[in-house]
Amino acid sequence: MTDNMRVRLADTDIPLGPLDGRYRGYVADLVDHLSEAALNRNRVHVEVEWFIHLCDGMVVPGLKRLTDAQRDGLRAIVTEFDESSVAELAETEAVTVHDVKAVEYFIANRLEALGLGHLSSLVHFACTSEDINNLSYALGVRDAIQLVWLSSAHKMVDAIAEVANTAIDTPMLSRTHGQPATPTTLGKELAVFVHRLNRQLRRISTQQYLGKINGATGTYAAHVAAVPHANWPVIAQDFVEDLGLTFNPLTTQIENHDWMSELFDDVARFNQILHGFCVDVWSYISIGYFAQIPVAGATGSSTMPHKVNPIRFENAEANLELSNALLNTLGTTLIESRWQRDLTDSTSQRNIGVALGHSVLAMANVTRGMGQLDVAEDALAADLDTNWEVLGEAIQTVMRAEAIAGTPGMDNPYERLKDLTRGQRVDAARMREFVGELGLSDAAEQRLKDLTPGTYTGLAADLAREHLGQQNRGY
């Protein structure tokens, strides 16, 4: 088939990227905060609130306080913002070739109906585009994190904690450097990730979202030229804080984006910890510690009907890598600007939704994946039973304690256990025989003879229970 015989897909509404296509259902909630349409709605919101702030403060001579009806009418421009509003803005921007100027005209065109047509010049008063943009992005990112991303993250961590709770007491052979090591419990190892992820969530949940509204180079020059008697820094601070943001008092033309870099670094760190979790769970599935619950009707392999592939965790790994590639780029790019302003941030910030979208998609996959796991206790127990040599640590440490207590014959405990266990398998009978030959006190000897790889887990279950209990209490 030649190219000119093909249907031209570019003429359809088929999306280019997977987040707006295949995975739209997982990330759709972000559209309300970080899409181009959401950005424009936030711009309208900021412009309207600035208009109201100036009027109600009677900042500019000749202004009067708005009536309740006028104030409600202005805010209705925001609450009634819809697809037709998006289309109107697009048409205006096609003429202005400037997105913020299109927003200014969009609002000004609605003032006459509110009895405010004479105040069209107050829209965007003393503002540079970045006064509106930085506040609009701050509102969008704040709401995306607080209403969507954190919700997804907490749901996922709860799913991990639920599996950890079922496996708190399930002994598991540890593998340090990939080699058999001191046993733990499966629940404790999952609880480690719950603890780490929650620590990052606490940092992210307390993030400050900064904003400024101080003019073309951050000097309030136009403000002072127009209304010299007004205390513009205070007016600006009150306005930014009324939006629910933190005021940045000293900037160039742009808000410096340091807070964005801090946030993206924290989200990227959370992603990377989660990536490590996915690798570990994938590996546990691979060696049979977890059995995957088959999904009715699902195909694991197109040719091998027995397979149930760990696709949720593999999908999550890839999306976390994509998310971090963008977040790390944003975190470094946004905190640099040539002199008082360049446009690199404008292009970069349009990808914030994509960066967070891949993270949200990854978390959705992990949440689903955790719900499809069964703990394979028989496999865990069998692995422990073939690795009695891991008790060597316990035996040599008891010997050290016995030596300190005055028991004779406890010389070179590490070396003696090394000779017995290094590079070779030791079964239960040989281990107990060795313990009986050491000359330990009766209590110590019996304690070691009663010990098995499955019971040599120390305080693992208690530690997991304590920290998972904190998770259940919302800590």
C-alpha positions as CSV (number, residue, x, y, z in Angstrom):
1,M,0.0,0.0,0.0
2,T,1.4,3.4,-0.9
3,D,1.3,6.4,1.4
4,N,-1.4,8.2,-0.6
5,M,-3.7,5.2,-0.2
6,R,-3.6,5.4,3.6
7,V,-6.2,7.1,5.8
8,R,-4.5,10.2,7.2
9,L,-4.6,9.6,11.0
10,A,-3.3,13.1,11.6
11,D,-6.7,14.4,10.5
12,T,-8.5,12.5,13.3
13,D,-8.7,13.2,17.0
14,I,-6.4,10.2,17.8
15,P,-3.9,11.3,20.5
16,L,-0.2,11.3,19.9
17,G,0.8,10.3,23.4
18,P,-0.2,7.3,25.6
19,L,-1.3,9.5,28.5
20,D,-4.1,11.0,26.4
21,G,-4.8,7.7,24.7
22,R,-4.2,4.2,26.1
23,Y,-3.8,5.4,29.7
24,R,-6.2,8.4,29.7
25,G,-8.5,6.8,32.4
26,Y,-5.7,6.6,34.9
27,V,-4.5,10.2,34.6
28,A,-7.7,12.1,33.5
29,D,-8.0,13.8,36.9
30,L,-4.8,15.7,36.2
31,V,-6.4,17.4,33.2
32,D,-8.5,19.5,35.5
33,H,-5.3,21.1,36.9
34,L,-2.4,20.8,34.5
35,S,-3.8,20.9,31.0
36,E,-3.6,23.9,28.7
37,A,-7.3,24.5,29.3
38,A,-6.8,24.3,33.1
39,L,-3.9,26.8,32.8
40,N,-6.2,29.2,31.0
41,R,-9.0,28.8,33.6
42,N,-6.4,29.5,36.3
43,R,-5.3,32.6,34.4
44,V,-8.8,33.8,34.2
45,H,-9.2,33.1,38.0
46,V,-6.0,35.1,38.8
47,E,-7.0,38.0,36.6
48,V,-10.5,38.1,38.0
49,E,-9.3,38.0,41.6
50,W,-6.7,40.8,40.9
51,F,-9.5,42.9,39.5
52,I,-11.6,42.3,42.6
53,H,-8.7,42.8,44.9
54,L,-7.9,46.2,43.4
55,C,-11.6,47.3,43.4
56,D,-12.4,46.2,47.0
57,G,-9.2,47.8,48.2
58,M,-9.9,50.9,46.2
59,V,-6.2,50.9,45.4
60,V,-6.4,53.0,42.2
61,P,-8.1,56.4,42.6
62,G,-11.6,56.4,41.2
63,L,-12.3,52.8,42.1
64,K,-15.3,51.8,44.2
65,R,-16.0,48.6,46.0
66,L,-17.9,46.1,43.9
67,T,-21.4,45.0,44.7
68,D,-22.0,41.4,45.7
69,A,-23.7,40.8,42.4
70,Q,-20.7,42.2,40.4
71,R,-18.3,40.2,42.5
72,D,-20.3,37.0,42.0
73,G,-20.6,37.8,38.3
74,L,-16.9,38.1,37.9
75,R,-16.2,34.8,39.7
76,A,-18.8,33.1,37.5
77,I,-16.5,33.7,34.6
78,V,-14.2,31.2,36.3
79,T,-16.8,28.7,37.6
80,E,-18.6,28.6,34.2
81,F,-15.4,28.2,32.2
82,D,-16.0,25.3,29.8
83,E,-15.2,24.0,26.3
84,S,-16.8,27.0,24.6
85,S,-14.6,29.2,26.7
86,V,-11.5,27.2,25.6
87,A,-12.6,27.6,22.0
88,E,-13.2,31.3,22.4
89,L,-9.7,31.8,23.9
90,A,-8.2,29.8,21.1
91,E,-9.8,32.0,18.5
92,T,-8.7,35.2,20.3
93,E,-5.1,33.9,20.7
94,A,-5.0,33.1,17.0
95,V,-5.3,36.9,16.5
96,T,-3.2,38.1,19.5
97,V,-0.6,35.4,19.2
98,H,-0.3,35.8,22.9
99,D,-2.1,33.5,25.4
100,V,-2.3,35.9,28.4
101,K,-3.4,38.8,26.2
102,A,-6.2,36.5,25.0
103,V,-7.3,36.0,28.6
104,E,-7.3,39.7,29.2
105,Y,-9.7,40.3,26.3
106,F,-11.8,37.3,27.3
107,I,-12.5,38.9,30.7
108,A,-12.8,42.5,29.4
109,N,-15.5,41.3,26.9
110,R,-17.7,40.2,29.8
111,L,-17.5,43.4,31.9
112,E,-20.2,45.4,30.2
113,A,-22.9,42.8,31.2
114,L,-21.8,43.3,34.8
115,G,-22.0,47.1,34.7
116,L,-18.2,47.3,34.7
117,G,-17.4,48.1,31.1
118,H,-15.8,51.4,32.1
119,L,-13.2,49.4,34.1
120,S,-11.9,47.3,31.2
121,S,-8.5,49.0,31.6
122,L,-8.3,47.5,35.1
123,V,-8.0,44.0,33.8
124,H,-4.3,43.0,33.9
125,F,-3.5,46.3,35.6
126,A,0.3,46.8,36.1
127,C,0.8,43.1,35.3
128,T,3.4,41.4,33.2
129,S,2.4,38.0,31.7
130,E,4.5,36.2,34.3
131,D,2.6,37.8,37.1
132,I,-0.4,35.8,35.9
133,N,1.4,32.7,34.7
134,N,3.4,32.1,37.8
135,L,0.3,32.3,40.0
136,S,-1.7,30.1,37.6
137,Y,0.9,27.4,37.5
138,A,1.3,27.5,41.3
139,L,-2.4,27.0,41.7
140,G,-2.5,24.2,39.1
141,V,0.5,22.3,40.5
142,R,-0.7,22.7,44.1
143,D,-4.2,21.3,43.2
144,A,-2.7,18.5,41.1
145,I,-0.4,17.4,43.9
146,Q,-2.9,17.8,46.8
147,L,-6.0,16.5,45.0
148,V,-4.7,13.9,42.6
149,W,-1.1,12.9,43.1
150,L,-1.1,12.6,46.9
151,S,-4.4,10.7,46.8
152,S,-2.9,8.2,44.3
153,A,0.2,7.9,46.4
154,H,-1.6,7.3,49.7
155,K,-3.9,4.7,48.0
156,M,-0.9,2.9,46.7
157,V,1.0,2.9,50.0
158,D,-2.1,1.6,51.7
159,A,-2.1,-1.3,49.2
160,I,1.5,-2.1,50.0
161,A,0.8,-1.9,53.7
162,E,-2.1,-4.3,53.4
163,V,0.1,-7.0,51.9
164,A,2.8,-6.2,54.4
165,N,0.3,-6.7,57.2
166,T,-0.6,-10.2,55.9
167,A,3.1,-11.2,55.9
168,I,4.3,-9.6,59.1
169,D,5.1,-13.0,60.7
170,T,6.1,-14.8,57.5
171,P,9.8,-15.6,57.7
172,M,11.9,-15.0,54.6
173,L,15.5,-15.6,53.7
174,S,17.3,-12.3,53.2
175,R,19.7,-11.8,50.4
176,T,22.4,-9.3,50.9
177,H,24.6,-8.9,47.8
178,G,22.2,-11.5,46.3
179,Q,23.5,-14.2,48.7
180,P,21.7,-16.0,51.6
181,A,21.8,-13.8,54.7
182,T,20.1,-13.4,58.1
183,P,16.4,-14.1,57.8
184,T,13.8,-11.4,58.1
185,T,10.0,-11.4,57.5
186,L,8.4,-10.6,54.3
187,G,6.1,-8.1,56.0
188,K,9.1,-6.3,57.5
189,E,10.8,-5.8,54.2
190,L,7.6,-4.4,52.7
191,A,7.1,-2.2,55.7
192,V,10.6,-0.7,55.1
193,F,9.2,0.7,51.8
194,V,6.0,1.9,53.4
195,H,8.1,3.8,55.9
196,R,10.4,5.3,53.3
197,L,7.6,6.3,50.9
198,N,5.6,7.9,53.8
199,R,8.6,10.0,54.8
200,Q,8.7,11.4,51.3
201,L,4.9,12.0,51.3
202,R,5.2,14.0,54.5
203,R,7.8,16.2,52.8
204,I,5.6,16.6,49.7
205,S,2.5,17.3,51.7
206,T,4.1,20.3,53.4
207,Q,5.5,21.9,50.2
208,Q,5.1,25.6,49.9
209,Y,3.7,27.0,46.6
210,L,5.2,30.4,45.9
211,G,3.9,33.3,43.9
212,K,4.6,36.9,43.0
213,I,2.8,39.8,41.3
214,N,5.5,42.6,41.1
215,G,5.7,43.6,37.5
216,A,8.0,43.3,34.5
217,T,11.3,43.1,36.4
218,G,10.1,42.6,39.9
219,T,10.4,46.3,40.9
220,Y,6.7,47.4,41.0
221,A,7.9,50.2,38.6
222,A,4.6,50.5,36.7
223,H,2.6,50.2,39.9
224,V,4.5,53.1,41.5
225,A,4.3,55.2,38.4
226,A,0.6,54.8,38.2
227,V,-0.3,55.0,42.0
228,P,2.7,56.2,43.9
229,H,1.0,56.4,47.3
230,A,0.0,52.7,47.5
231,N,2.0,50.2,49.5
232,W,2.3,47.8,46.5
233,P,4.4,45.1,48.3
234,V,1.7,44.7,50.9
235,I,-1.0,44.8,48.4
236,A,0.8,42.1,46.4
237,Q,1.5,39.9,49.4
238,D,-2.2,40.1,50.6
239,F,-3.3,39.1,47.1
240,V,-0.9,36.1,46.7
241,E,-1.8,34.8,50.2
242,D,-5.5,35.2,49.6
243,L,-5.0,32.8,46.7
244,G,-3.7,30.3,49.2
245,L,-0.1,30.6,48.0
246,T,3.1,31.7,49.8
247,F,4.4,35.2,48.8
248,N,7.8,35.5,47.2
249,P,8.9,39.1,48.0
250,L,12.0,39.3,45.7
251,T,12.2,38.1,42.1
252,T,13.1,39.1,38.6
253,Q,10.4,39.2,36.0
254,I,9.6,35.5,36.8
255,E,9.0,33.8,40.1
256,N,12.3,32.0,40.5
257,H,10.7,28.4,40.5
258,D,12.9,27.2,43.3
259,W,9.9,25.7,45.0
260,M,9.0,23.8,41.9
261,S,12.5,22.3,41.8
262,E,12.2,21.3,45.4
263,L,8.9,19.7,44.8
264,F,10.0,17.9,41.7
265,D,13.1,16.6,43.4
266,D,10.9,15.2,46.2
267,V,8.5,13.6,43.8
268,A,11.4,12.2,41.8
269,R,12.9,10.7,45.0
270,F,9.6,9.2,45.9
271,N,9.5,7.7,42.3
272,Q,12.9,6.3,42.7
273,I,12.2,4.6,46.0
274,L,9.0,3.2,44.4
275,H,11.1,2.0,41.4
276,G,13.4,0.1,43.8
277,F,10.2,-1.5,45.4
278,C,9.0,-2.6,42.0
279,V,12.3,-4.2,41.2
280,D,12.3,-6.1,44.6
281,V,8.7,-7.3,44.2
282,W,9.4,-8.3,40.6
283,S,12.4,-10.3,41.9
284,Y,10.3,-11.9,44.7
285,I,7.8,-13.0,42.1
286,S,10.6,-14.4,39.9
287,I,11.9,-16.7,42.7
288,G,8.4,-17.7,43.7
289,Y,8.0,-15.8,47.0
290,F,4.8,-14.3,45.6
291,A,2.2,-16.1,43.4
292,Q,0.2,-13.9,41.0
293,I,-3.5,-14.3,41.0
294,P,-4.6,-14.9,37.4
295,V,-7.1,-12.4,36.0
296,A,-10.0,-14.0,34.3
297,G,-9.7,-13.8,30.5
298,A,-6.3,-12.2,30.6
299,T,-3.4,-13.5,28.5
300,G,0.0,-13.7,30.1
301,S,1.9,-14.6,26.9
302,S,0.8,-14.8,23.3
303,T,2.5,-18.2,23.0
304,M,3.1,-19.6,26.5
305,P,-0.3,-20.2,28.1
306,H,1.1,-21.0,31.5
307,K,2.6,-17.6,32.1
308,V,1.3,-14.8,34.4
309,N,3.7,-12.0,33.8
310,P,4.4,-9.3,36.5
311,I,3.4,-6.6,34.0
312,R,2.0,-4.2,36.6
313,F,5.4,-3.8,38.2
314,E,7.2,-3.7,34.8
315,N,4.8,-1.0,33.5
316,A,5.4,1.0,36.7
317,E,9.2,0.8,36.4
318,A,9.0,2.3,32.9
319,N,6.6,5.0,33.8
320,L,8.7,6.0,36.9
321,E,11.7,6.3,34.7
322,L,9.9,8.5,32.2
323,S,8.5,10.6,35.0
324,N,11.9,11.1,36.6
325,A,13.5,11.9,33.3
326,L,11.1,14.9,33.0
327,L,11.1,15.8,36.7
328,N,14.9,15.9,36.8
329,T,15.0,18.0,33.7
330,L,12.4,20.4,35.0
331,G,14.1,20.6,38.4
332,T,17.3,21.8,36.9
333,T,16.0,23.9,34.0
334,L,13.4,25.9,35.9
335,I,15.8,27.4,38.5
336,E,17.9,29.1,35.8
337,S,16.9,32.1,33.8
338,R,19.1,34.4,31.7
339,W,19.3,37.8,33.4
340,Q,15.8,38.9,34.3
341,R,13.9,36.6,32.0
342,D,14.0,34.0,29.2
343,L,11.4,31.7,27.8
344,T,12.9,28.3,28.6
345,D,10.5,27.9,31.6
346,S,7.4,28.6,29.5
347,T,8.1,25.5,27.3
348,S,9.3,23.4,30.2
349,Q,6.3,24.0,32.5
350,R,3.9,22.7,29.9
351,N,5.3,19.3,30.5
352,I,4.6,19.2,34.3
353,G,1.3,17.4,33.7
354,V,3.1,14.8,31.6
355,A,5.8,14.2,34.3
356,L,3.2,13.8,37.1
357,G,1.0,11.8,34.8
358,H,3.6,9.1,34.3
359,S,4.0,8.9,38.1
360,V,0.3,8.6,38.7
361,L,0.1,5.9,36.1
362,A,2.9,4.0,37.7
363,M,1.2,4.2,41.1
364,A,-2.0,2.9,39.7
365,N,-0.2,-0.1,38.3
366,V,1.5,-0.8,41.6
367,T,-1.8,-0.6,43.4
368,R,-3.4,-3.0,41.0
369,G,-0.3,-5.3,41.1
370,M,-0.4,-5.5,44.9
371,G,-4.0,-6.6,44.8
372,Q,-3.0,-9.6,42.5
373,L,-0.3,-11.1,44.8
374,D,-0.5,-14.1,47.1
375,V,2.2,-14.8,49.6
376,A,3.7,-18.2,48.7
377,E,4.5,-19.4,52.3
378,D,5.6,-22.9,51.2
379,A,8.2,-21.5,48.8
380,L,9.5,-19.1,51.5
381,A,9.8,-21.9,54.1
382,A,11.5,-24.3,51.6
383,D,14.1,-21.6,50.8
384,L,14.9,-21.1,54.5
385,D,15.1,-24.9,55.2
386,T,17.9,-25.2,52.6
387,N,20.0,-22.5,54.1
388,W,20.8,-23.5,57.7
389,E,24.3,-21.9,57.3
390,V,22.7,-18.5,57.9
391,L,22.6,-19.4,61.6
392,G,26.3,-19.0,61.7
393,E,25.9,-15.3,62.6
394,A,23.7,-16.2,65.6
395,I,26.1,-19.0,66.8
396,Q,29.3,-16.9,66.7
397,T,27.6,-13.9,68.4
398,V,26.3,-16.2,71.2
399,M,29.9,-17.5,71.5
400,R,31.1,-14.0,71.9
401,A,28.6,-13.3,74.6
402,E,29.6,-16.5,76.4
403,A,33.2,-15.6,76.2
404,I,32.5,-12.2,77.9
405,A,30.5,-14.1,80.6
406,G,33.5,-16.3,81.3
407,T,32.6,-19.5,79.5
408,P,35.9,-21.2,78.5
409,G,36.7,-22.5,75.0
410,M,34.9,-19.7,73.1
411,D,38.0,-18.5,71.2
412,N,37.9,-17.5,67.5
413,P,34.1,-17.8,67.1
414,Y,33.9,-16.1,63.8
415,E,36.7,-18.2,62.3
416,R,35.2,-21.4,63.5
417,L,31.8,-20.7,62.0
418,K,33.5,-19.5,58.8
419,D,35.3,-22.9,58.5
420,L,31.9,-24.6,59.0
421,T,29.7,-22.6,56.8
422,R,31.5,-20.6,54.1
423,G,30.8,-21.8,50.6
424,Q,29.0,-24.9,51.7
425,R,25.6,-26.1,52.8
426,V,25.0,-27.2,56.4
427,D,21.8,-29.0,57.3
428,A,19.9,-29.0,60.6
429,A,21.6,-32.1,61.9
430,R,25.1,-30.9,61.3
431,M,24.4,-27.4,62.7
432,R,23.0,-28.9,65.9
433,E,25.8,-31.3,66.2
434,F,28.3,-28.4,65.9
435,V,26.5,-26.4,68.5
436,G,26.7,-29.4,70.9
437,E,30.5,-29.6,70.4
438,L,31.1,-26.0,71.4
439,G,31.0,-26.3,75.2
440,L,28.4,-23.5,75.6
441,S,26.4,-23.0,78.8
442,D,23.3,-25.2,78.9
443,A,20.9,-22.3,78.4
444,A,22.8,-21.0,75.4
445,E,23.2,-24.4,73.9
446,Q,19.5,-25.2,74.1
447,R,18.6,-21.7,72.8
448,L,20.7,-22.3,69.7
449,K,19.5,-25.9,69.2
450,D,16.0,-24.6,69.2
451,L,16.8,-22.0,66.6
452,T,15.9,-22.5,63.0
453,P,16.3,-20.3,59.9
454,G,12.5,-19.7,60.1
455,T,12.7,-18.5,63.7
456,Y,15.9,-16.5,63.4
457,T,14.1,-13.2,62.5
458,G,14.9,-11.1,65.6
459,L,12.5,-8.3,66.0
460,A,11.5,-8.1,62.4
461,A,7.8,-8.8,63.0
462,D,7.6,-6.4,66.0
463,L,9.3,-3.6,64.0
464,A,6.9,-4.2,61.0
465,R,3.9,-4.3,63.3
466,E,4.9,-1.0,65.0
467,H,5.4,0.9,61.8
468,L,2.5,-0.5,60.0
469,G,0.4,0.4,63.0
470,Q,1.5,3.9,62.5
471,Q,0.5,3.7,58.9
472,N,-3.0,2.5,59.9
473,R,-3.3,5.5,62.3
474,G,-2.4,7.8,59.4
475,Y,1.1,8.8,60.6
